[in-house]
Amino acid sequence: MKKLSTTAKAAYSAPAFALAVVGIPVYVYIPKFYTDVVGVHISALGAILLIVRLFDAFTDPVIGIFSDRLRTPMGRRRPLIAAGAVLTVIAIAFLFNPPGTMGADTAGLYFMALIFALFLFWTVVIVPYESLGPELTFDYNERTALFSMRDGALIAGTVIAAAMPGAVRWAAGLDNSEASERQTFFILSLIYIPLILGACAWCVAAFRERPRTTASSDLKIFAWIHASLANRPFRILLAAYTISAIGNNLPATLILYYVEYVLGSPRADLFLALYFVAGIAFLPMWVYLARQTGKKAAWIASMAINTGAFFWVFFLGTGDEIVYGILVFLSVIGFGATLAIPSAIQADVIDYDELIAGDRREGLYISLWSISKKLAAAAGVGVGLALLGVSGYQPGEIQSDSVVLTLRVLYALVPCLCNAMAILVALYYPISGDVHRRIREAIGERASGRAVKDPLDTGRVIG
């Protein structure tokens, strides 16, 4: 099994660090910027973000299958990574720098057009980029190390993205006025654009893709999607991950609102930094535990730790900053593992699909995975902000008791319930390290023209 050098892992991880700009700024800072400064109504903004993620349900599999079937001298994935990076930074430039004079309706239309463009172009780069990962190594434990570094880079990029607005305001001597907010996002766009382009260029230049040994076929999107969903380990993984991700995205969306209006604190940036820095710090521990106990056990343990601590956040109120910080730290022990381990598990279910189908279809599986992540994020933003608007949220004012209660329920209770449900589903996941070894052996035997037994179904013969 192929081992990767630290430099190769770093080259693969670099775009994850840079593309974290599409995480915290877009899901946390951009909504508040567009509601409080640009003038988009909060319910309209939430609906737009929900609709754009539904649009991704179409674009993701199209891009994924297209990347599986693309033939160029550069390979299947790398041309799309390069083109998608360029298009993404163009969309960021316009989204972060809206015109200064727009009515609410015009501002809403402007935001909708730019957010649609951003997520479409981001799909063009992120689906092929994540599809490249499972092809780089087939080693069960090496994958955990690779995706831990990639998702660690994602978390690190998220930390930088979380701290960047405050750092920019401090460095430029800006206040919280409308003009200063616009200047802040202008400076952010100047930072993120070359960062994304440089990171994606390094990744594209660092690898040569594996040659495909199977013949091309016509794109049959619905047939491919149906075949992937017939993959039982993938169905279990996707269901558990999606349920957990819906819960995890609600706190990410609502933290600025929760910290300001429930805790009465101005230190949301500090708590975000604590969350993500601690998440990175504990990642090596989870890589070790996954090697010792298996990926499934480590993943379930990480969700249980995260949920057990975060539940108590519901009971906090004005002035409880210290207790909140302690609970955030305890819950974040499992945070990094909830990102990295499912990615490593996903690579294993793609191997099982190769055994069944006789072809590698990373793009298809990554696109469905991407839809799951995006819809989970959309649920956090769309449903969370919509319910906040319905409860009576008013920007910049003292909030009513109904708004505060809505924030506490959505921020703490709903995520814990989602993680509990995800744990129950994940218990049924069937691929262990030993089973994965048998899958790889069976793939080799089938490639030699021999019929093999399905490692997950002793009565089934493949080939």
C-alpha positions as CSV (number, residue, x, y, z in Angstrom):
1,M,0.0,0.0,0.0
2,K,1.3,3.4,-1.0
3,K,2.7,5.7,1.8
4,L,2.7,9.4,1.2
5,S,5.4,11.8,2.2
6,T,4.6,14.7,4.6
7,T,5.2,17.1,1.7
8,A,2.7,15.3,-0.5
9,K,0.1,15.3,2.3
10,A,0.8,19.0,2.8
11,A,0.3,19.7,-0.9
12,Y,-3.0,17.9,-0.9
13,S,-4.1,19.6,2.3
14,A,-3.3,23.2,1.1
15,P,-6.5,23.8,-0.8
16,A,-8.5,22.7,2.2
17,F,-6.8,25.4,4.2
18,A,-7.4,28.1,1.6
19,L,-11.0,27.1,0.7
20,A,-12.0,27.4,4.4
21,V,-12.9,30.9,3.3
22,V,-16.1,29.4,1.9
23,G,-16.9,28.2,5.5
24,I,-16.8,30.7,8.3
25,P,-17.0,33.9,6.3
26,V,-19.9,32.7,4.1
27,Y,-21.9,30.9,6.8
28,V,-21.1,33.1,9.8
29,Y,-19.9,36.6,8.8
30,I,-21.5,37.1,5.3
31,P,-25.1,36.5,6.5
32,K,-24.7,39.1,9.3
33,F,-22.9,41.5,6.9
34,Y,-25.7,41.2,4.4
35,T,-28.5,41.5,6.9
36,D,-27.1,44.2,9.2
37,V,-25.1,46.3,6.7
38,V,-26.2,45.6,3.1
39,G,-29.9,45.4,4.1
40,V,-31.1,41.9,3.1
41,H,-34.0,40.7,5.2
42,I,-32.9,37.9,7.5
43,S,-35.7,35.5,6.4
44,A,-35.0,36.2,2.7
45,L,-31.3,35.6,3.2
46,G,-32.0,32.3,4.9
47,A,-34.3,31.2,2.1
48,I,-31.8,32.1,-0.5
49,L,-29.1,30.0,1.2
50,L,-31.4,27.1,1.5
51,I,-32.4,27.3,-2.2
52,V,-28.8,27.5,-3.4
53,R,-28.0,24.3,-1.6
54,L,-30.9,22.6,-3.3
55,F,-29.4,23.7,-6.6
56,D,-26.2,22.0,-5.5
57,A,-28.2,18.7,-5.4
58,F,-28.1,18.9,-9.2
59,T,-24.7,20.4,-9.9
60,D,-22.7,18.2,-7.5
61,P,-23.4,14.8,-9.1
62,V,-23.0,16.3,-12.6
63,I,-19.5,17.7,-11.7
64,G,-18.6,14.5,-9.9
65,I,-19.5,12.1,-12.7
66,F,-18.0,14.5,-15.3
67,S,-14.7,14.4,-13.4
68,D,-14.9,10.6,-13.3
69,R,-15.2,10.5,-17.1
70,L,-13.0,13.4,-18.0
71,R,-9.9,12.6,-20.2
72,T,-7.1,15.2,-20.5
73,P,-3.3,15.0,-20.5
74,M,-3.5,16.5,-16.9
75,G,-5.9,13.8,-15.7
76,R,-9.5,13.8,-14.5
77,R,-9.4,16.0,-11.4
78,R,-6.6,18.5,-11.8
79,P,-7.9,20.6,-14.7
80,L,-11.2,21.1,-12.9
81,I,-9.4,22.1,-9.6
82,A,-7.4,24.8,-11.5
83,A,-10.4,26.2,-13.4
84,G,-12.7,26.1,-10.4
85,A,-10.2,28.0,-8.3
86,V,-10.1,30.9,-10.8
87,L,-13.9,31.1,-11.0
88,T,-14.3,30.9,-7.2
89,V,-12.0,33.8,-6.5
90,I,-13.9,35.9,-9.1
91,A,-17.2,35.2,-7.3
92,I,-15.6,36.0,-3.9
93,A,-14.4,39.4,-5.2
94,F,-17.9,40.4,-6.1
95,L,-19.7,38.8,-3.0
96,F,-17.3,40.5,-0.5
97,N,-17.6,43.9,-2.3
98,P,-21.3,44.7,-2.9
99,P,-22.3,48.1,-4.3
100,G,-22.9,50.8,-1.7
101,T,-26.4,51.9,-2.7
102,M,-29.0,49.2,-3.1
103,G,-32.5,48.8,-1.8
104,A,-33.5,45.7,0.1
105,D,-34.9,43.9,-2.9
106,T,-32.0,44.7,-5.1
107,A,-29.6,43.7,-2.4
108,G,-31.4,40.4,-2.1
109,L,-31.1,39.7,-5.8
110,Y,-27.4,40.7,-5.8
111,F,-26.7,38.4,-2.9
112,M,-28.7,35.5,-4.6
113,A,-26.8,35.8,-7.9
114,L,-23.4,36.0,-6.3
115,I,-24.0,33.2,-3.8
116,F,-25.3,31.0,-6.5
117,A,-22.1,31.7,-8.6
118,L,-19.8,31.1,-5.6
119,F,-21.3,27.7,-4.7
120,L,-21.4,26.6,-8.3
121,F,-17.7,27.5,-8.9
122,W,-16.8,26.1,-5.5
123,T,-18.3,22.8,-6.6
124,V,-16.2,22.8,-9.7
125,V,-13.1,22.8,-7.6
126,I,-14.1,21.0,-4.4
127,V,-15.7,17.8,-5.8
128,P,-12.7,16.9,-8.0
129,Y,-10.3,18.0,-5.2
130,E,-11.9,15.7,-2.6
131,S,-12.2,13.0,-5.3
132,L,-8.4,13.1,-5.7
133,G,-7.8,12.1,-2.0
134,P,-9.1,8.4,-2.1
135,E,-6.9,7.8,-5.2
136,L,-3.7,8.8,-3.5
137,T,-3.4,5.8,-1.1
138,F,-5.4,2.6,-0.5
139,D,-3.9,1.9,2.9
140,Y,-6.6,1.7,5.7
141,N,-4.6,3.7,8.3
142,E,-2.7,5.9,5.9
143,R,-6.0,7.3,4.8
144,T,-6.8,8.3,8.3
145,A,-3.5,10.2,8.5
146,L,-4.0,11.8,5.1
147,F,-7.6,13.0,5.8
148,S,-6.7,14.1,9.3
149,M,-4.0,16.4,7.8
150,R,-6.4,17.6,5.2
151,D,-9.2,18.3,7.7
152,G,-6.7,19.6,10.2
153,A,-5.7,22.1,7.5
154,L,-9.4,22.9,7.0
155,I,-9.9,23.5,10.7
156,A,-6.7,25.7,10.7
157,G,-8.0,27.7,7.8
158,T,-11.3,28.0,9.6
159,V,-9.5,29.4,12.7
160,I,-7.7,31.9,10.5
161,A,-11.0,32.8,8.7
162,A,-12.7,33.2,12.1
163,A,-10.0,35.5,13.5
164,M,-9.4,37.4,10.3
165,P,-12.2,40.0,10.4
166,G,-11.3,41.0,13.9
167,A,-7.6,41.0,13.0
168,V,-8.3,43.2,9.9
169,R,-10.3,45.6,12.0
170,W,-7.6,45.9,14.6
171,A,-4.7,46.2,12.1
172,A,-6.6,48.8,10.0
173,G,-8.0,50.7,13.0
174,L,-11.6,50.1,11.9
175,D,-14.7,50.3,14.1
176,N,-18.1,48.5,13.7
177,S,-19.7,51.1,11.4
178,E,-21.1,50.2,8.0
179,A,-18.2,51.8,6.1
180,S,-15.7,49.9,8.3
181,E,-17.5,46.6,7.7
182,R,-17.4,47.1,4.0
183,Q,-13.7,48.0,4.2
184,T,-13.1,44.9,6.3
185,F,-14.6,42.6,3.6
186,F,-12.7,44.4,0.9
187,I,-9.4,43.7,2.7
188,L,-10.5,40.1,3.3
189,S,-11.0,39.6,-0.5
190,L,-7.5,40.8,-1.2
191,I,-6.1,38.2,1.2
192,Y,-8.2,35.2,0.2
193,I,-7.9,35.5,-3.6
194,P,-4.2,34.9,-3.9
195,L,-4.3,32.3,-1.1
196,I,-6.8,30.2,-2.9
197,L,-5.1,30.5,-6.2
198,G,-1.6,29.6,-4.8
199,A,-2.9,26.6,-2.7
200,C,-4.8,25.1,-5.6
201,A,-1.8,25.6,-7.9
202,W,0.5,23.7,-5.5
203,C,-1.9,20.8,-5.3
204,V,-2.3,20.6,-9.1
205,A,1.4,20.7,-9.6
206,A,2.3,18.2,-6.9
207,F,0.5,15.1,-8.2
208,R,0.2,12.9,-11.3
209,E,-3.1,11.1,-11.3
210,R,-3.4,7.3,-11.6
211,P,-4.2,6.1,-15.2
212,R,-7.6,4.7,-15.7
213,T,-7.8,1.1,-16.8
214,T,-11.5,0.9,-17.5
215,A,-13.2,2.2,-20.7
216,S,-15.3,5.3,-20.8
217,S,-19.0,5.1,-20.8
218,D,-21.9,7.5,-21.4
219,L,-22.9,9.6,-18.4
220,K,-25.9,8.0,-16.8
221,I,-26.4,10.1,-13.8
222,F,-29.5,8.6,-12.2
223,A,-28.3,5.0,-12.8
224,W,-25.0,5.9,-11.2
225,I,-26.6,7.5,-8.2
226,H,-29.0,4.5,-7.8
227,A,-26.0,2.2,-7.9
228,S,-24.1,4.2,-5.2
229,L,-27.1,4.3,-2.9
230,A,-27.3,0.5,-3.2
231,N,-23.9,0.4,-1.5
232,R,-25.1,-0.4,2.1
233,P,-22.0,0.8,3.9
234,F,-22.2,4.1,2.1
235,R,-25.9,4.5,2.9
236,I,-25.2,4.0,6.6
237,L,-22.2,6.3,6.5
238,L,-24.0,9.0,4.6
239,A,-27.1,8.9,6.8
240,A,-25.1,9.1,10.0
241,Y,-22.9,11.8,8.8
242,T,-25.7,13.9,7.4
243,I,-27.8,13.8,10.6
244,S,-24.7,14.7,12.6
245,A,-23.7,17.5,10.2
246,I,-27.1,19.2,10.3
247,G,-26.8,19.5,14.1
248,N,-23.1,20.6,13.9
249,N,-23.9,23.4,11.4
250,L,-26.5,25.1,13.6
251,P,-24.0,26.2,16.2
252,A,-21.6,27.4,13.5
253,T,-24.4,29.5,12.0
254,L,-25.8,30.9,15.2
255,I,-22.7,31.4,17.4
256,L,-22.5,35.1,16.7
257,Y,-26.1,35.6,17.6
258,Y,-26.0,33.2,20.7
259,V,-22.9,34.8,22.2
260,E,-24.2,38.3,21.8
261,Y,-27.9,37.9,22.7
262,V,-27.8,34.9,25.1
263,L,-24.5,35.3,26.9
264,G,-24.4,39.1,26.4
265,S,-20.7,38.8,25.4
266,P,-18.7,40.6,22.7
267,R,-16.1,37.7,22.6
268,A,-17.6,35.5,19.8
269,D,-14.3,35.6,17.9
270,L,-12.4,34.3,20.9
271,F,-14.8,31.4,21.4
272,L,-14.6,30.5,17.7
273,A,-10.8,30.5,17.9
274,L,-10.8,28.3,21.0
275,Y,-13.2,25.8,19.3
276,F,-11.1,25.4,16.2
277,V,-7.6,25.6,17.8
278,A,-8.5,22.9,20.3
279,G,-10.0,20.8,17.5
280,I,-6.6,20.8,15.7
281,A,-4.8,20.0,18.9
282,F,-6.8,16.8,19.6
283,L,-6.6,15.5,16.0
284,P,-3.4,13.5,16.5
285,M,-5.0,11.7,19.5
286,W,-7.9,10.6,17.3
287,V,-5.6,9.4,14.5
288,Y,-3.9,7.2,17.1
289,L,-7.2,6.0,18.6
290,A,-8.5,5.1,15.1
291,R,-5.4,3.0,14.5
292,Q,-6.0,1.2,17.9
293,T,-9.7,0.8,18.0
294,G,-10.8,1.2,14.3
295,K,-12.4,4.1,12.6
296,K,-16.0,3.3,13.5
297,A,-15.3,3.1,17.3
298,A,-13.3,6.3,17.2
299,W,-15.9,8.2,15.2
300,I,-18.8,7.2,17.6
301,A,-16.7,8.1,20.6
302,S,-15.9,11.5,19.2
303,M,-19.6,12.2,18.6
304,A,-20.5,11.1,22.1
305,I,-17.9,13.4,23.7
306,N,-19.0,16.3,21.6
307,T,-22.7,15.8,22.5
308,G,-22.2,15.0,26.2
309,A,-20.5,18.3,26.9
310,F,-22.4,20.6,24.6
311,F,-25.9,19.7,26.0
312,W,-25.3,21.8,29.1
313,V,-24.9,25.0,26.9
314,F,-28.7,25.1,26.7
315,F,-28.9,26.1,30.4
316,L,-26.5,29.1,30.2
317,G,-27.5,32.8,30.2
318,T,-26.2,36.3,30.5
319,G,-22.7,36.4,32.1
320,D,-21.9,32.7,31.8
321,E,-18.9,33.2,29.6
322,I,-16.4,31.1,31.7
323,V,-18.7,28.1,32.0
324,Y,-19.5,28.4,28.3
325,G,-15.7,28.5,27.5
326,I,-15.2,25.3,29.6
327,L,-18.1,23.5,27.9
328,V,-16.9,24.6,24.4
329,F,-13.4,23.2,25.2
330,L,-14.8,19.9,26.4
331,S,-17.1,19.4,23.5
332,V,-14.4,20.3,21.0
333,I,-12.2,17.3,22.1
334,G,-14.2,15.3,19.6
335,F,-14.7,18.0,16.9
336,G,-11.7,17.2,14.6
337,A,-12.5,13.5,14.5
338,T,-16.1,14.2,13.4
339,L,-14.6,15.7,10.3
340,A,-11.6,13.6,9.5
341,I,-12.7,10.1,10.4
342,P,-15.8,10.0,8.2
343,S,-13.7,11.2,5.3
344,A,-11.3,8.2,5.8
345,I,-14.3,5.9,6.2
346,Q,-15.7,7.2,2.9
347,A,-12.6,6.2,1.0
348,D,-13.1,2.6,2.2
349,V,-16.7,2.5,1.0
350,I,-15.5,3.7,-2.4
351,D,-13.2,0.7,-2.5
352,Y,-16.2,-1.6,-1.8
353,D,-17.9,0.1,-4.7
354,E,-14.9,-0.7,-6.9
355,L,-15.2,-4.3,-5.9
356,I,-18.9,-4.5,-6.8
357,A,-18.9,-2.3,-9.9
358,G,-15.4,-3.0,-11.3
359,D,-14.7,0.8,-11.7
360,R,-13.5,3.6,-9.5
361,R,-16.1,6.4,-9.1
362,E,-14.7,8.8,-6.5
363,G,-16.3,11.7,-8.2
364,L,-19.8,10.3,-7.9
365,Y,-19.3,9.4,-4.2
366,I,-17.6,12.7,-3.3
367,S,-20.4,14.6,-5.1
368,L,-23.1,12.9,-3.0
369,W,-21.0,13.5,0.1
370,S,-20.7,17.1,-0.9
371,I,-24.4,17.4,-1.3
372,S,-24.8,16.0,2.2
373,K,-22.4,18.6,3.6
374,K,-24.0,21.4,1.7
375,L,-27.6,20.5,2.6
376,A,-26.6,20.1,6.2
377,A,-25.0,23.6,6.1
378,A,-28.1,25.0,4.3
379,A,-30.3,23.5,7.0
380,G,-28.2,25.2,9.6
381,V,-28.3,28.6,7.8
382,G,-31.7,28.4,6.1
383,V,-33.8,26.8,8.8
384,G,-31.9,28.4,11.7
385,L,-32.1,32.0,10.4
386,A,-35.6,31.6,9.2
387,L,-36.8,30.4,12.6
388,L,-34.8,33.2,14.2
389,G,-36.6,35.7,11.9
390,V,-40.0,34.2,12.7
391,S,-39.3,34.4,16.4
392,G,-39.0,38.2,16.1
393,Y,-35.2,38.8,15.7
394,Q,-34.4,42.5,15.2
395,P,-30.8,43.5,14.2
396,G,-28.9,45.4,16.7
397,E,-31.6,45.6,19.3
398,I,-32.4,43.9,22.7
399,Q,-34.0,40.6,21.7
400,S,-37.3,39.2,23.1
401,D,-37.5,36.2,25.4
402,S,-38.9,34.1,22.4
403,V,-35.8,35.0,20.3
404,V,-33.5,34.0,23.2
405,L,-35.3,30.7,23.8
406,T,-35.2,30.0,20.0
407,L,-31.4,30.6,20.0
408,R,-30.8,28.3,23.0
409,V,-32.9,25.5,21.5
410,L,-31.4,25.7,18.0
411,Y,-27.8,26.3,19.2
412,A,-27.6,23.5,21.9
413,L,-30.5,21.1,22.1
414,V,-31.1,20.3,18.4
415,P,-27.4,19.6,17.7
416,C,-27.2,17.2,20.6
417,L,-30.3,15.3,19.4
418,C,-28.9,15.0,15.9
419,N,-25.6,13.6,17.2
420,A,-27.5,11.0,19.3
421,M,-29.4,9.9,16.3
422,A,-26.3,9.7,14.2
423,I,-24.6,7.5,16.8
424,L,-27.4,5.0,16.6
425,V,-27.2,4.8,12.8
426,A,-23.3,4.6,12.8
427,L,-23.5,1.5,15.0
428,Y,-24.6,-0.5,11.9
429,Y,-21.5,0.4,9.8
430,P,-19.9,-2.9,8.8
431,I,-16.4,-2.2,7.4
432,S,-13.5,-2.7,9.9
433,G,-9.8,-2.8,9.1
434,D,-9.9,-6.6,8.6
435,V,-12.9,-6.3,6.3
436,H,-11.2,-3.6,4.3
437,R,-8.1,-5.7,3.8
438,R,-10.3,-8.5,2.4
439,I,-12.0,-6.0,0.1
440,R,-8.6,-4.9,-1.3
441,E,-7.6,-8.5,-1.8
442,A,-10.8,-9.3,-3.6
443,I,-10.4,-6.3,-5.9
444,G,-7.0,-7.7,-6.9
445,E,-8.4,-11.2,-7.5
446,R,-11.3,-9.8,-9.6
447,A,-8.9,-7.8,-11.7
448,S,-7.2,-11.0,-12.5
449,G,-10.4,-12.5,-13.8
450,R,-11.4,-14.6,-10.9
451,A,-14.8,-14.7,-9.2
452,V,-14.6,-13.6,-5.5
453,K,-16.9,-13.8,-2.4
454,D,-18.4,-10.5,-1.2
455,P,-16.6,-9.8,2.1
456,L,-19.8,-8.3,3.5
457,D,-22.1,-11.1,2.3
458,T,-20.6,-14.6,2.5
459,G,-23.4,-16.0,0.2
460,R,-22.7,-13.6,-2.7
461,V,-20.2,-14.2,-5.5
462,I,-18.9,-11.3,-7.6
463,G,-17.5,-11.6,-11.1
